[in-house]
């Protein structure tokens, strides 16, 4: 604190002490006079006593949250402000002798605002609470989301990334785990089937995964979204790597076939997903984000089994595993927005 600040503080402290003394003296004199007048005129003394008692009552009731020096924050405890009592009740000790009238008015206006604040914790509604972590787009009520079912599976379960295959946690199945977790955080019901379909006979992997899809639909009924999660092979890393909000991500592609009996429905679905992704997270998908082959693929990539089936490639073998996992944090929001827009 500089010398000027110390001097100013000293002046205000002195004024506060003098003001308190003045209040006490005025009250004492008033009470003394009213007592002396008791013998002369009962009614007059009672009126005077009432006046000074009212003065004391009003002064003591001048309780408000104290305001700090720069008038920007509230101090938590309530306190008695003697100088404010004097300002409120004895005007001749007030503004005329204070140099910084602007600051005084600011404090007064601040006090008026404080007095209007009412805290009622019992009025807080469930809808007033943000249930999602900071930075995450709100994607519907988790209570409603839980009614929506999502199946995640992998026709080529052993597809791995640049680090190589060190077990299912390092393959597309590990990426599926992250997507499952993110969707569950948003309240969705998710079945993640990590059955290995490509080990015994890679060429018949779609036949094997077809059995997995059919089994899950038979057990749980129709799903709102059926995701066959893959990764591509061959593209250069720079073509399949992007950055979203500071995270390096593996870019995505949605694949279908025009020979699919449900193609009109499927192309409508993937276009909606792609549009939402481009709006929320530009660059999450590759330049050619939707591929619709003119051939039938292998068993139509099993998309003929559900109106809600998609095949999604998460990056390529040139991507790092973490880049593929990072993509799922954002893709979960895209899927949530898509499902809540249907």
NULOTOR-870361 format. One record per residue (C-alpha): chain; residue number from 1; x, y, z. Coordinates in steps of 0.02 Angstrom, whole numbers, plus 50000, padded with zeros to 5 digits. Each point is the difference from the previous one (the first is absolute). Last residue first. Layout:
! residues N
A; NUM; X; Y; Z;
...
//
This chain:
! residues 342
A; 342; 48244; 48082; 48191;
A; 341; 50090; 50154; 50065;
A; 340; 50044; 49921; 50166;
A; 339; 50088; 49856; 49915;
A; 338; 50104; 50117; 49892;
A; 337; 50048; 50113; 50144;
A; 336; 50056; 49849; 50100;
A; 335; 50096; 49928; 49853;
A; 334; 50092; 50164; 49976;
A; 333; 50037; 50013; 50186;
A; 332; 50071; 49823; 50000;
A; 331; 50104; 50046; 49847;
A; 330; 50090; 50135; 50100;
A; 329; 50067; 49887; 50137;
A; 328; 50018; 49861; 49872;
A; 327; 50128; 50097; 49899;
A; 326; 50120; 50001; 50148;
A; 325; 50002; 49809; 49999;
A; 324; 50057; 49997; 49819;
A; 323; 50138; 50125; 50038;
A; 322; 50048; 49897; 50152;
A; 321; 50027; 49846; 49891;
A; 320; 50122; 50092; 49888;
A; 319; 49950; 50018; 49820;
A; 318; 50090; 49916; 49854;
A; 317; 49888; 49846; 50011;
A; 316; 49854; 50110; 49955;
A; 315; 49877; 50123; 50076;
A; 314; 49838; 49942; 50076;
A; 313; 49900; 49913; 49864;
A; 312; 49813; 50000; 50031;
A; 311; 49876; 49874; 49930;
A; 310; 49819; 50046; 50036;
A; 309; 49842; 49904; 50045;
A; 308; 49839; 50089; 50050;
A; 307; 49877; 49922; 49878;
A; 306; 50065; 49832; 50058;
A; 305; 50053; 49831; 49927;
A; 304; 50035; 50069; 49825;
A; 303; 50152; 50086; 50070;
A; 302; 50090; 49833; 50009;
A; 301; 50146; 50073; 49901;
A; 300; 49884; 49979; 49849;
A; 299; 50036; 49813; 50019;
A; 298; 50178; 50034; 49944;
A; 297; 49997; 50158; 49895;
A; 296; 49848; 50024; 49889;
A; 295; 50083; 50105; 49868;
A; 294; 49969; 50183; 49964;
A; 293; 50095; 50051; 50157;
A; 292; 49936; 50143; 50105;
A; 291; 50145; 50087; 50089;
A; 290; 49960; 50144; 50118;
A; 289; 50134; 50110; 50078;
A; 288; 50099; 50032; 49842;
A; 287; 50096; 50145; 50074;
A; 286; 50025; 49896; 50157;
A; 285; 49888; 50029; 50150;
A; 284; 50041; 50090; 50163;
A; 283; 50054; 50153; 49901;
A; 282; 49854; 50111; 50049;
A; 281; 49939; 49950; 50175;
A; 280; 49822; 50056; 50039;
A; 279; 49936; 50044; 49826;
A; 278; 50103; 49873; 49904;
A; 277; 49951; 49864; 50124;
A; 276; 49815; 50044; 49987;
A; 275; 50009; 49993; 49809;
A; 274; 50090; 49831; 50001;
A; 273; 49872; 49924; 50118;
A; 272; 49855; 50062; 49892;
A; 271; 50084; 49939; 49839;
A; 270; 50030; 49832; 50084;
A; 269; 49817; 49979; 50043;
A; 268; 49931; 50051; 49830;
A; 267; 50123; 49883; 49915;
A; 266; 49939; 49859; 50113;
A; 265; 49815; 50028; 49967;
A; 264; 50020; 50004; 49811;
A; 263; 50125; 49853; 50009;
A; 262; 49885; 49877; 50090;
A; 261; 50015; 49866; 49864;
A; 260; 50189; 50033; 49996;
A; 259; 50058; 50009; 49819;
A; 258; 50047; 50183; 50023;
A; 257; 50129; 49950; 50128;
A; 256; 50049; 50083; 50164;
A; 255; 50154; 50074; 50084;
A; 254; 50019; 50144; 50124;
A; 253; 50176; 50073; 50017;
A; 252; 50093; 50072; 50148;
A; 251; 50155; 50101; 50039;
A; 250; 50117; 49943; 50137;
A; 249; 50015; 50139; 50127;
A; 248; 50135; 50111; 50075;
A; 247; 49916; 50095; 50141;
A; 246; 50019; 50190; 50014;
A; 245; 49816; 50039; 49974;
A; 244; 49991; 49879; 49853;
A; 243; 50160; 49960; 49904;
A; 242; 50012; 49892; 49845;
A; 241; 50080; 49839; 49940;
A; 240; 49943; 49889; 49855;
A; 239; 50082; 50085; 49852;
A; 238; 50157; 50047; 50096;
A; 237; 50023; 49817; 50049;
A; 236; 50003; 49942; 49820;
A; 235; 49860; 49880; 49955;
A; 234; 50034; 49810; 49995;
A; 233; 49877; 49913; 50116;
A; 232; 49833; 50061; 50069;
A; 231; 49937; 49974; 50176;
A; 230; 49840; 49911; 50047;
A; 229; 49847; 50025; 50113;
A; 228; 49839; 49912; 49945;
A; 227; 49873; 50113; 50085;
A; 226; 49816; 49956; 50023;
A; 225; 49894; 50149; 50055;
A; 224; 49823; 50008; 50068;
A; 223; 50009; 49813; 50033;
A; 222; 49860; 49876; 49963;
A; 221; 49968; 49867; 50132;
A; 220; 50118; 49956; 50142;
A; 219; 50031; 49812; 49984;
A; 218; 49949; 49970; 49818;
A; 217; 50084; 50161; 49948;
A; 216; 50157; 49944; 50092;
A; 215; 50000; 49826; 49919;
A; 214; 49970; 50071; 49827;
A; 213; 50144; 50121; 50018;
A; 212; 50119; 49864; 50060;
A; 211; 49948; 49879; 49862;
A; 210; 50035; 50133; 49870;
A; 209; 50169; 50025; 50082;
A; 208; 50050; 49824; 49949;
A; 207; 49942; 50019; 49819;
A; 206; 50087; 50169; 49992;
A; 205; 50162; 49920; 50061;
A; 204; 49996; 49867; 49865;
A; 203; 50156; 50059; 49910;
A; 202; 50092; 50020; 50165;
A; 201; 49974; 49817; 50047;
A; 200; 50043; 49945; 50178;
A; 199; 50057; 50170; 50062;
A; 198; 49879; 50123; 49921;
A; 197; 49841; 49988; 50102;
A; 196; 50060; 50031; 50178;
A; 195; 49849; 50037; 50112;
A; 194; 50021; 50170; 50079;
A; 193; 49813; 50039; 50015;
A; 192; 49972; 50173; 50074;
A; 191; 49818; 50017; 50051;
A; 190; 49958; 50181; 50043;
A; 189; 49853; 50078; 50091;
A; 188; 50021; 50188; 49983;
A; 187; 50016; 50119; 50148;
A; 186; 50127; 50124; 49937;
A; 185; 50135; 49920; 50105;
A; 184; 49948; 49835; 49918;
A; 183; 50040; 50075; 49830;
A; 182; 50175; 50048; 50057;
A; 181; 50034; 49829; 50076;
A; 180; 49941; 49907; 49845;
A; 179; 50105; 50110; 49886;
A; 178; 50152; 49967; 50109;
A; 177; 49971; 49812; 49999;
A; 176; 49975; 50004; 49811;
A; 175; 50175; 50074; 49983;
A; 174; 50064; 49851; 50100;
A; 173; 49904; 49883; 49882;
A; 172; 50080; 50091; 49853;
A; 171; 50163; 49927; 50062;
A; 170; 50115; 50037; 50148;
A; 169; 49878; 49941; 50136;
A; 168; 49972; 49841; 49898;
A; 167; 50179; 49941; 50023;
A; 166; 50170; 50075; 49959;
A; 165; 49966; 50027; 49816;
A; 164; 50117; 50129; 49926;
A; 163; 50054; 50174; 50054;
A; 162; 49942; 50076; 49836;
A; 161; 49821; 49940; 50024;
A; 160; 49908; 49834; 50015;
A; 159; 49865; 49905; 49906;
A; 158; 49971; 49844; 50104;
A; 157; 49810; 50014; 50014;
A; 156; 49972; 50004; 49813;
A; 155; 49810; 49983; 50003;
A; 154; 49999; 50110; 50154;
A; 153; 49849; 50033; 50112;
A; 152; 49908; 50147; 50077;
A; 151; 49813; 49986; 50033;
A; 150; 49906; 50155; 50059;
A; 149; 49835; 50005; 50094;
A; 148; 49896; 50157; 50031;
A; 147; 49891; 49996; 50156;
A; 146; 50149; 50055; 50104;
A; 145; 50005; 50160; 49898;
A; 144; 49832; 50052; 50072;
A; 143; 50062; 49996; 50179;
A; 142; 50165; 50072; 49939;
A; 141; 49903; 50156; 49943;
A; 140; 50065; 50067; 49836;
A; 139; 50165; 50037; 49917;
A; 138; 50077; 50140; 50102;
A; 137; 50164; 50047; 49916;
A; 136; 50151; 49955; 50105;
A; 135; 50115; 50140; 50054;
A; 134; 49973; 49976; 50185;
A; 133; 49939; 49827; 50046;
A; 132; 49817; 49964; 49977;
A; 131; 49861; 49998; 50129;
A; 130; 49972; 50188; 49994;
A; 129; 49877; 50028; 50141;
A; 128; 49853; 50118; 49977;
A; 127; 49890; 49858; 49936;
A; 126; 50007; 49916; 50169;
A; 125; 49924; 50155; 50077;
A; 124; 50076; 50109; 50135;
A; 123; 49860; 50078; 50105;
A; 122; 50062; 49921; 50162;
A; 121; 50161; 50099; 49994;
A; 120; 49905; 50163; 50029;
A; 119; 50119; 50148; 49999;
A; 118; 49920; 50171; 49983;
A; 117; 50099; 50147; 49933;
A; 116; 49912; 50169; 50013;
A; 115; 50107; 50062; 50146;
A; 114; 50157; 49967; 49899;
A; 113; 49941; 50113; 49860;
A; 112; 49966; 50143; 50120;
A; 111; 50172; 49975; 50079;
A; 110; 50085; 50016; 49830;
A; 109; 49907; 50163; 49970;
A; 108; 50062; 50066; 50167;
A; 107; 50179; 49942; 49968;
A; 106; 50000; 50081; 49829;
A; 105; 49931; 50160; 50074;
A; 104; 50143; 50006; 50125;
A; 103; 50129; 49969; 49865;
A; 102; 49930; 50144; 49899;
A; 101; 50001; 50113; 50153;
A; 100; 50189; 49985; 50020;
A; 99; 50041; 50154; 50101;
A; 98; 49891; 49967; 50152;
A; 97; 49956; 50147; 50113;
A; 96; 49839; 50050; 49913;
A; 95; 49948; 49818; 49980;
A; 94; 49961; 49957; 50181;
A; 93; 50028; 50074; 50174;
A; 92; 49856; 50124; 49978;
A; 91; 49887; 49856; 49946;
A; 90; 49991; 49912; 50166;
A; 89; 49896; 49839; 49980;
A; 88; 50057; 49916; 49840;
A; 87; 50176; 50068; 49990;
A; 86; 50028; 49966; 50184;
A; 85; 49938; 49822; 49982;
A; 84; 50108; 49980; 49843;
A; 83; 50153; 50052; 50099;
A; 82; 49959; 49870; 50133;
A; 81; 49988; 49855; 49874;
A; 80; 49937; 49847; 50094;
A; 79; 50051; 49838; 49916;
A; 78; 49928; 49855; 49901;
A; 77; 50127; 49867; 49952;
A; 76; 50036; 49948; 49820;
A; 75; 50093; 50150; 49935;
A; 74; 49925; 50053; 49835;
A; 73; 50104; 50042; 49849;
A; 72; 50021; 50144; 49879;
A; 71; 49990; 50159; 50105;
A; 70; 50187; 50035; 49984;
A; 69; 50026; 50008; 50189;
A; 68; 49894; 49849; 50046;
A; 67; 49815; 50008; 50035;
A; 66; 49928; 49948; 50167;
A; 65; 49839; 49902; 49988;
A; 64; 49866; 50106; 50084;
A; 63; 49944; 50044; 50177;
A; 62; 49923; 50170; 50035;
A; 61; 49880; 49928; 50128;
A; 60; 50108; 50066; 50143;
A; 59; 49979; 50177; 49935;
A; 58; 49814; 49986; 49974;
A; 57; 49975; 49931; 50175;
A; 56; 50111; 50133; 50079;
A; 55; 49908; 50141; 49911;
A; 54; 49832; 49922; 50044;
A; 53; 50056; 49996; 50181;
A; 52; 50050; 50182; 49982;
A; 51; 49830; 50050; 49934;
A; 50; 49906; 49894; 50124;
A; 49; 50094; 50084; 50142;
A; 48; 49956; 50170; 49929;
A; 47; 49816; 49953; 49985;
A; 46; 49999; 49931; 50178;
A; 45; 50080; 50159; 50065;
A; 44; 49868; 50108; 49915;
A; 43; 49856; 49896; 50067;
A; 42; 50060; 50004; 50180;
A; 41; 50027; 50189; 50006;
A; 40; 50092; 50081; 50141;
A; 39; 50053; 49852; 50107;
A; 38; 50056; 49895; 49851;
A; 37; 50091; 50146; 49924;
A; 36; 50159; 49953; 50089;
A; 35; 49991; 49823; 49929;
A; 34; 49969; 50065; 49824;
A; 33; 50147; 50115; 50017;
A; 32; 50116; 49860; 50055;
A; 31; 49938; 49885; 49861;
A; 30; 50034; 50134; 49871;
A; 29; 50169; 50041; 50070;
A; 28; 50050; 49817; 50002;
A; 27; 49934; 49970; 49824;
A; 26; 50092; 50150; 49932;
A; 25; 50159; 49952; 50092;
A; 24; 49994; 49819; 49940;
A; 23; 49971; 50053; 49821;
A; 22; 50141; 50127; 50009;
A; 21; 50120; 49870; 50073;
A; 20; 49958; 49883; 49857;
A; 19; 50030; 50140; 49874;
A; 18; 50166; 50045; 50079;
A; 17; 50057; 49818; 49987;
A; 16; 49945; 49989; 49817;
A; 15; 50082; 50166; 49958;
A; 14; 50164; 49943; 50077;
A; 13; 49992; 49836; 49903;
A; 12; 49964; 50096; 49840;
A; 11; 50147; 50118; 50027;
A; 10; 50118; 49857; 50043;
A; 9; 49952; 49906; 49843;
A; 8; 50032; 50156; 49897;
A; 7; 50171; 50023; 50080;
A; 6; 50046; 49817; 49974;
A; 5; 49944; 50007; 49819;
A; 4; 50105; 50158; 49974;
A; 3; 50151; 49919; 50082;
A; 2; 49994; 49849; 49884;
A; 1; 49926; 49828; 50048;
//
